[in-house]
Amino acid sequence: MSLQKTSLRSLEYLLTFLLIITLNFALPRLMPGDPFLHLSGEAGEIVEGYTDQQRKYFLEYYGLNRPVTEQYWRYLSEVARGNLGFSYYYKEPVLVIIARRLPWTLFLVATATVLSLIFGILLGSYSAWRRGYWQDKMLYLIMVVFGEIPAFLIGLALLILLAAGIGLFPLAGAITHFARYTSSWDRIKDILHHAALPALTLSLTRTSGIYLLVRNSLGTILARDYMRTARAKGLAEPRIRYRHALRNALLPLVTRVALQMGAMVGGAVLVENVFVYPGLGRLMRDAVLVRDYPLLQGIFLVLAISVMGTNYLADLLYRYLDPRTRTTDVMNACGRGTYGKTEPSGL
């Protein structure tokens, strides 16, 4: 990538990061009330209250009675030092709380991403190869319908049918409490058993987009002239489909997966609350109930950085998979003075 493009991309990421930090600071404070007006329980009831004198003391202690601009600059300085603050409700550093919950969300999102990729590529490829037949039409209808159903509705349906109905999966949680495992493999099986329904729910909501992209991209490539040339050379059909067609069709998928990470994380927030899964989504919901500003700011920031980092990695991976982008960068950086000039008319 040329130096000019690299500098421009770095500036874009920096401005996006500053905007995210500003929104992280502003959004929690737009909610009605404050952390010490009331603390809500699971059903919305007040489980802990403060007198006016206590509330005034805590607002002053945490600096919430200061001007908003002063609070904002203080927040920026703390983030620059890597300090995300101290939770009002849990009475712990925000980084410590997030570090306990983040692995569960990452595991859920990563598992759902892999499952949606597998389902989407397999079904999209099959639909493209059977384009126009009843199998393609049936798959297309099912995928479009699933793509329009919210994640929490799919989760509730699976929870009622597979967990509450026939008891194949646990109703809630990420691990069996107070269980004694005889080996590490037993613990892993228990974690996978609890994560099966949340991961399946999240993957089903994202499979549709990957399916449609693979189906359309592969269908376009199969109609290209070089596909006919490959068949005319006598190449085996599996080699044509998988090595030549599918490989080129998967290039746009890299960008698609990166762009859908934000939606995947947003879906994880809903899914974790449906299955009471102890990830950042469940933690975010609890932080909203008690108006825990530092914890909300920390969760938003970590999720935003994760999405931005994924987009950046996808950018690099796409350039690695598609040599045409590297060739364009080289020509722009080195050959513009030669290829872009015209000879003077007097020569």
C-alpha positions as a printed Julia matrix, in Angstrom:
347×3 Matrix{Float64}:
   0.0     0.0     0.0
   1.4     3.42   -0.94
   2.52    5.86    1.76
  -0.27    8.3     0.91
  -2.96    5.61    1.19
  -1.44    4.32    4.43
  -1.46    7.8     5.97
  -5.04    8.4     4.84
  -6.21    5.07    6.23
  -4.44    5.74    9.56
  -6.15    9.15    9.76
  -9.53    7.55    9.09
  -9.02    5.02   11.89
  -7.86    7.76   14.27
 -10.89    9.96   13.58
 -13.2     6.94   13.94
 -11.57    6.08   17.27
 -12.01    9.65   18.57
 -15.66    9.6    17.5
 -16.18    6.28   19.28
 -14.62    7.59   22.48
 -16.86   10.65   22.37
 -19.97    8.54   21.86
 -18.84    6.2    24.65
 -18.73    9.17   26.99
 -21.98   10.79   25.85
 -24.4     7.87   25.42
 -24.47    6.59   29.04
 -25.05   10.15   30.31
 -28.05   10.58   28.02
 -29.94    7.93   29.99
 -32.36    9.23   32.64
 -31.12    9.26   36.21
 -27.6     8.67   37.44
 -25.7     5.8    39.13
 -26.63    6.99   42.63
 -30.23    7.95   42.1
 -31.24    4.29   42.29
 -29.79    0.85   41.66
 -32.18   -1.51   39.9
 -32.47   -5.24   40.4
 -33.32   -7.96   37.91
 -36.99   -7.04   37.69
 -36.41   -3.29   37.87
 -37.01   -2.98   41.64
 -34.8    -0.75   43.78
 -32.45   -2.99   45.75
 -30.21   -0.29   47.19
 -30.92    3.39   47.76
 -29.02    6.45   48.95
 -29.99    9.46   50.97
 -29.56   12.89   49.43
 -26.44   13.43   51.5
 -24.91   10.11   50.42
 -25.8    10.74   46.79
 -24.2    14.17   46.9
 -21.08   12.68   48.46
 -20.7     9.97   45.79
 -21.36   12.39   42.92
 -18.6    14.6    44.25
 -16.3    11.65   44.98
 -16.56   10.31   41.41
 -16.51   13.76   39.83
 -20.0    13.52   38.36
 -20.97   16.95   39.73
 -18.27   18.65   37.67
 -18.92   20.27   34.25
 -19.4    17.77   31.42
 -16.44   19.16   29.48
 -14.16   18.64   32.46
 -15.43   15.07   32.86
 -14.83   14.45   29.14
 -11.21   15.62   29.16
 -10.56   13.63   32.3
 -12.01   10.56   30.59
  -9.77   11.1    27.55
  -6.67   11.4    29.72
  -7.52    8.21   31.61
  -8.15    6.26   28.38
  -4.82    7.51   26.99
  -3.12    5.95   30.03
  -5.01    2.67   29.53
  -7.26    3.2    32.55
 -10.95    2.47   31.88
 -12.07    3.53   35.33
 -13.62    1.92   38.39
 -17.05    0.29   38.37
 -19.58    2.06   40.61
 -21.63   -1.09   41.11
 -19.12   -3.96   41.19
 -16.46   -1.94   43.07
 -13.71   -3.3    40.84
 -11.54   -1.91   38.01
 -13.41   -2.04   34.71
 -10.52   -3.83   32.99
 -10.68   -6.65   35.54
 -14.43   -7.12   35.04
 -14.18   -7.04   31.24
 -11.25   -9.46   31.28
 -13.45  -12.02   33.06
 -16.34  -11.7    30.62
 -14.61  -11.02   27.3
 -13.39  -14.61   26.66
 -16.98  -15.9    26.75
 -18.14  -13.38   24.13
 -15.09  -13.97   21.94
 -15.67  -17.71   22.09
 -19.34  -17.3    21.19
 -18.69  -14.86   18.31
 -15.78  -16.92   16.94
 -17.78  -20.15   17.05
 -20.8   -18.52   15.4
 -18.57  -16.96   12.72
 -17.01  -20.32   11.85
 -20.39  -22.06   11.76
 -21.97  -19.34    9.61
 -19.01  -19.49    7.2
 -19.26  -23.26    6.89
 -23.04  -23.24    6.41
 -22.99  -20.21    4.11
 -20.2   -21.46    1.83
 -21.55  -24.99    1.53
 -25.16  -23.96    0.93
 -24.22  -21.01   -1.29
 -21.94  -23.18   -3.43
 -24.56  -25.89   -3.8
 -27.22  -23.32   -4.69
 -24.96  -21.7    -7.3
 -24.19  -25.07   -8.92
 -27.93  -25.89   -8.97
 -28.94  -22.4   -10.13
 -32.49  -22.38  -11.46
 -33.42  -25.83  -10.11
 -35.9   -26.44   -7.29
 -33.1   -27.05   -4.79
 -31.75  -23.54   -5.41
 -35.19  -21.94   -5.12
 -35.97  -23.78   -1.89
 -32.63  -22.86   -0.29
 -32.99  -19.25   -1.4
 -36.43  -18.97    0.21
 -35.28  -20.53    3.5
 -32.19  -18.32    3.74
 -34.11  -15.12    3.02
 -36.68  -16.0     5.69
 -34.02  -16.81    8.3
 -32.16  -13.62    7.45
 -35.19  -11.52    8.4
 -35.89  -13.18   11.77
 -34.31  -11.37   14.78
 -31.7   -13.31   16.72
 -33.64  -13.25   19.98
 -36.7   -14.86   18.34
 -34.61  -17.7    16.92
 -32.98  -18.07   20.32
 -36.32  -18.24   22.11
 -37.62  -20.83   19.64
 -34.54  -23.05   20.08
 -34.67  -22.57   23.84
 -38.31  -23.66   24.02
 -37.97  -26.58   21.6
 -34.52  -28.04   22.34
 -33.87  -26.99   25.94
 -37.21  -26.65   27.74
 -39.08  -29.03   25.43
 -36.92  -32.13   25.07
 -34.05  -31.2    27.36
 -31.19  -31.73   24.91
 -29.37  -28.57   26.04
 -29.1   -26.5    29.24
 -31.55  -23.66   29.73
 -29.01  -21.02   30.72
 -25.42  -20.24   31.65
 -22.06  -21.13   30.17
 -20.99  -23.88   32.53
 -22.55  -26.16   35.14
 -22.17  -24.57   38.55
 -20.5   -26.55   41.33
 -19.73  -29.39   38.91
 -16.75  -31.64   39.62
 -14.89  -32.62   36.46
 -12.72  -35.7    36.31
 -10.69  -34.31   33.4
 -10.2   -31.19   31.29
 -12.09  -32.84   28.45
 -15.2   -33.13   30.66
 -15.02  -29.4    31.36
 -14.63  -28.62   27.65
 -17.62  -30.8    26.78
 -19.71  -29.01   29.39
 -18.72  -25.59   27.99
 -19.5   -26.69   24.42
 -22.82  -28.15   25.56
 -23.85  -24.81   27.08
 -22.56  -22.8    24.09
 -24.27  -24.92   21.43
 -27.64  -23.14   21.37
 -26.29  -19.54   21.64
 -23.71  -20.2    18.91
 -26.26  -21.92   16.67
 -28.7   -19.04   17.14
 -26.1   -16.41   16.27
 -24.79  -18.36   13.29
 -28.26  -18.93   11.82
 -28.93  -15.2    11.74
 -25.66  -14.53    9.86
 -25.62  -17.5     7.48
 -28.1   -15.85    5.13
 -25.8   -12.97    4.16
 -22.85  -15.28    3.47
 -25.07  -17.68    1.52
 -26.39  -14.92   -0.75
 -22.91  -13.5    -1.34
 -21.38  -16.88   -2.23
 -24.35  -17.84   -4.41
 -24.27  -14.63   -6.43
 -20.49  -14.36   -6.64
 -20.0   -18.0    -7.62
 -22.87  -17.83  -10.11
 -21.2   -14.87  -11.83
 -17.81  -16.56  -11.96
 -19.19  -19.82  -13.35
 -20.52  -17.87  -16.34
 -17.13  -16.32  -17.15
 -15.2   -17.2   -20.3
 -12.23  -18.71  -18.45
 -14.58  -21.26  -16.86
 -15.58  -22.4   -20.33
 -11.92  -22.49  -21.3
 -11.12  -24.67  -18.29
 -13.84  -27.13  -19.26
 -12.64  -27.1   -22.88
  -9.16  -28.09  -21.67
 -10.67  -31.17  -20.08
 -10.11  -30.23  -16.44
 -12.06  -32.25  -13.9
 -15.29  -30.64  -12.73
 -14.35  -30.67   -9.0
 -11.09  -28.9    -9.83
 -12.95  -26.26  -11.85
 -15.51  -25.71   -9.13
 -13.28  -25.63   -6.06
  -9.86  -24.48   -7.27
 -10.82  -21.96   -9.95
 -14.4   -20.85   -9.28
 -14.87  -21.07   -5.53
 -11.46  -19.62   -4.72
 -12.2   -16.45   -6.7
 -15.76  -16.27   -5.36
 -14.52  -16.18   -1.76
 -12.55  -12.93   -2.18
 -15.54  -10.65   -1.44
 -16.36  -12.88    1.53
 -13.34  -11.57    3.45
 -14.76   -8.05    3.46
 -18.24   -9.35    4.19
 -17.13  -11.24    7.29
 -15.28   -8.19    8.6
 -18.21   -5.87    8.01
 -20.65   -8.24    9.69
 -18.57   -8.44   12.88
 -20.36   -5.37   14.21
 -23.71   -7.02   13.56
 -22.38  -10.28   15.03
 -21.38   -8.5    18.24
 -24.74   -6.74   18.38
 -26.49  -10.06   17.9
 -24.35  -11.59   20.65
 -25.68   -8.96   23.07
 -29.25  -10.15   22.46
 -28.38  -13.84   22.38
 -26.42  -13.69   25.63
 -29.41  -12.17   27.4
 -31.76  -14.82   26.03
 -29.55  -17.67   27.25
 -28.16  -15.81   30.32
 -24.68  -16.31   28.85
 -22.03  -14.53   30.97
 -20.4   -12.46   28.23
 -20.09   -8.75   27.56
 -23.66   -8.58   26.25
 -25.09   -9.77   29.56
 -22.68   -7.48   31.42
 -23.78   -4.52   29.28
 -27.4    -5.15   30.17
 -26.58   -5.21   33.89
 -24.49   -2.04   33.56
 -27.39   -0.23   31.85
 -29.76   -1.16   34.69
 -27.5     0.34   37.35
 -26.22    3.27   35.21
 -22.61    2.19   35.67
 -20.97    4.79   33.4
 -17.34    3.56   33.54
 -18.37   -0.04   32.91
 -20.58    0.91   29.95
 -17.82    3.08   28.5
 -15.32    0.25   28.85
 -17.59   -2.34   27.2
 -18.42   -0.03   24.28
 -14.75    0.79   23.79
 -13.58   -2.83   23.82
 -16.28   -3.91   21.37
 -15.56   -0.99   19.05
 -11.82   -1.69   19.03
 -12.51   -5.35   18.3
 -14.63   -4.44   15.27
 -12.08   -1.9    14.0
  -9.24   -4.39   14.42
 -11.17   -7.03   12.52
 -11.8    -4.61    9.65
  -8.11   -3.74    9.49
  -7.07   -7.4     9.43
  -9.62   -8.06    6.69
  -8.07   -5.23    4.68
  -4.65   -6.85    4.93
  -5.99  -10.32    4.19
  -7.89   -9.12    1.12
  -4.71   -7.6    -0.3
  -2.92  -10.89    0.3
  -5.63  -12.94   -1.41
  -6.09  -10.57   -4.38
  -2.75   -9.73   -6.04
  -4.46   -7.11   -8.21
  -4.66   -4.71   -5.27
  -0.92   -5.02   -4.66
  -0.2    -4.46   -8.35
  -2.32   -1.29   -8.32
  -0.49    0.03   -5.27
   2.9    -0.6    -6.86
   1.88    1.15  -10.07
   0.51    4.12   -8.14
   3.63    4.42   -6.02
   6.33    3.72   -8.62
   4.9     3.97  -12.09
   2.72    7.04  -11.97
   5.53    9.25  -13.23
   6.07    6.97  -16.26
   2.62    5.68  -17.12
   0.76    8.84  -16.32
   2.87   11.23  -18.42
   2.58   12.06  -22.1
   5.43   13.04  -24.33
   5.77   16.77  -25.16
   4.27   17.66  -28.51
   7.52   19.13  -29.78
   9.45   15.84  -29.62
